[in-house]
């Protein structure tokens, strides 16, 4: 009996990226399975954020391709597309620093993120459907922010702002989300809450994250890819990666980043 084929959501093939002769990434190939959480880790300068930039077309690779496989419809070659085209295909990205509308309520932040709401005036004058309201309420519940929906986003704690921004992505119903250090600046409890949120997210959405917090990685990652000097050093489960001698040597040699 043949083994079951993997259900791939994203395929990164032989990606390289050079800037003025410096190779930030060299021949990186990774397959990300649907409805899983794939974490990219590595020392500073390993090429992690550059790889996210290439996936969402913020940066153009010097070689290689990135292919997206939506749940329905044909494969899409992301390399060569515009950022807005990629976003419209159901791929969302959250940057390291939370970007919310501080003066607006938590609910209004979610409202502005809905598909079809082009701006604040559209949101004010266009009636909110029951379906859209349900999506907002479900997103806030998933982010553990239901009791904060009438509060200004600027009044939230740092971890709450991070979760709000993730919820703002989810209300758009993406198939794939990219998270750049989603727990940066968080305390232990906030980090754990974010891990619990990701466990729910991946039931309906594939997650790719760049992260440094190993406790969070242990909690939330299904698979880990270690980048070192722009190349894939090793990939596997968290336990497999932590047990790898090459990974240990890289981090011990860098002052014990992890």
Beta strands, then each sheet from edge to edge (+ up, - down):
strand 1: 8-19
strand 2: 22-33
strand 3: 37-41
strand 4: 63-68
strand 5: 76-77
strand 6: 91-94
strand 7: 176-180
strand 8: 206-210
strand 9: 223-228
strand 10: 231-236
sheet 1: 2+ 1- 4+ 5-
sheet 2: 6+ 7+ 8+ 3+ 9+ 10-
end
